[in-house]
Amino acid sequence: CAGGQEFYQIGQPVPRGFGFITFADPSSVDKVLAQGTHELDGKKIDPKVAFPRRAHPKSIVIGFKLS
């Protein structure tokens, strides 16, 4: 994992329930998606591929929604 970001609503201390993780190795994305549902901080997440508006040719982004 090269980095991650969780999104918050402006003026609210509570996360909006989704975030993005950037993987350095594209094969890691396939491994994550093959495993299906994951758990993060005690909550089930459903990983999905997300494409940034200005895609960098070497970056793959996974978006997930907390259940």
C-alpha positions as CSV (number, residue, x, y, z in Angstrom):
1,C,0.0,0.0,0.0
2,A,1.5,3.3,-1.0
3,G,-1.0,5.5,0.8
4,G,-4.5,6.1,1.9
5,Q,-7.0,8.8,2.6
6,E,-10.3,8.9,4.5
7,F,-12.9,11.6,3.6
8,Y,-14.7,13.8,6.1
9,Q,-17.6,16.2,5.6
10,I,-16.6,19.8,6.0
11,G,-17.0,20.9,9.6
12,Q,-17.8,17.4,10.8
13,P,-15.3,15.2,12.9
14,V,-17.0,12.0,11.7
15,P,-15.7,10.3,8.5
16,R,-18.2,10.1,5.6
17,G,-17.8,6.3,5.3
18,F,-15.5,5.9,2.4
19,G,-11.8,6.3,1.5
20,F,-9.2,5.5,-1.0
21,I,-6.1,3.4,-0.9
22,T,-3.3,3.7,-3.6
23,F,-1.3,0.5,-4.2
24,A,2.3,0.7,-5.5
25,D,2.0,-2.7,-7.2
26,P,-1.1,-3.3,-9.5
27,S,-1.1,-7.0,-8.7
28,S,-2.0,-6.2,-5.1
29,V,-5.3,-4.8,-6.3
30,D,-6.2,-8.1,-7.9
31,K,-5.4,-9.9,-4.7
32,V,-7.5,-7.6,-2.6
33,L,-10.5,-7.8,-5.0
34,A,-10.2,-11.7,-5.1
35,Q,-10.7,-11.9,-1.4
36,G,-14.1,-10.2,-1.4
37,T,-15.3,-8.5,1.8
38,H,-12.6,-7.3,4.2
39,E,-12.7,-6.0,7.8
40,L,-11.1,-2.6,8.8
41,D,-11.3,-1.3,12.3
42,G,-14.0,-3.9,13.2
43,K,-16.2,-2.9,10.2
44,K,-16.9,-4.8,7.0
45,I,-15.8,-3.1,3.9
46,D,-16.5,-3.8,0.3
47,P,-13.5,-3.0,-1.9
48,K,-14.1,-1.6,-5.4
49,V,-11.8,-0.2,-8.1
50,A,-12.0,3.6,-8.4
51,F,-10.5,5.7,-11.1
52,P,-9.2,9.1,-10.2
53,R,-10.3,12.1,-12.3
54,R,-6.7,12.7,-13.4
55,A,-5.4,9.2,-13.6
56,H,-1.6,8.7,-13.1
57,P,-0.5,5.9,-15.4
58,K,1.3,4.0,-12.6
59,S,-1.3,4.3,-9.8
60,I,-4.2,2.0,-9.1
61,V,-6.8,3.2,-6.6
62,I,-9.3,1.1,-4.6
63,G,-12.3,2.8,-3.1
64,F,-14.3,1.2,-0.4
65,K,-17.5,1.8,1.5
66,L,-17.8,1.0,5.2
67,S,-20.8,-1.2,6.0
